[in-house]
Amino acid sequence: MPHGLDVSVALRGGVRTRAHAWDFVRWFADAWVGRPLEPEDGFGEAELVAVEDELGFRLPAALREGYALFGRRADLTRQQDPLLPVTGLHVDDALGGVLVLRHENQGCAQWAIPLAGIDQDDPPVVVESCDGWVPFLDRMSVAWVELALSESLFGADDLGLYDACELPDALLPGLRERYARVDLPDHPMWASGADSPVRWYAAPGRLVRRDGVRDHTWIHARGRTAADLETLRRDLPGPWVR
């Protein structure tokens, strides 16, 4: 994993393999969150097998490996739209059957793997949106990276390291000039089409999630430190909420 504190550098070229996703999460937990992953941060093999026995099928490799690596780390998985504990995985009848793995915090949406792809090592993920069920990301390993970024972003509020604003169009060029696009695919924000797509930007010690298109753009910002967040606010002097 590259040195430095720039998420866009760490993810340059995209999430190429499952192993790359796990390397990124390890790096992010250590370098950004400040708490390296430990063996107890994941679910054990016996727990995973018990859930598979109850469901009646084996979990996809990417889902299994993510739960085993950091499925218990609340700061990376359960701050805003929580990952279900492995014992909470369940089948919903939508789309001919989906395995639900994550919920929006007020129950307005959920993320899932279609059962049609459950035998794939790294299957696609769908999300229940205002427009019904839609594709979210084409691989579960990429969805794990998005989960860690989003949950860490919103969890930083209690640490004084998070802020948000509706970004005026005049400041969009500044975002593009000062922050590199993180190489993750566009993905939908469940709340509305106007809030999509979700795109990520970064600079050393600074992380930005941009929701929505021109004339309707919200950005969510996280600094690795309070000084990083202040730098971000100066770079983009919008009507910050905090």
Summary of the structure (lengths in Angstrom):
residues: 242
radius of gyration: 17.6
end to end distance: 32.8
largest distance: 54.8
contacts: 783
relative contact order: 0.14
helix: 41%
strand: 21%
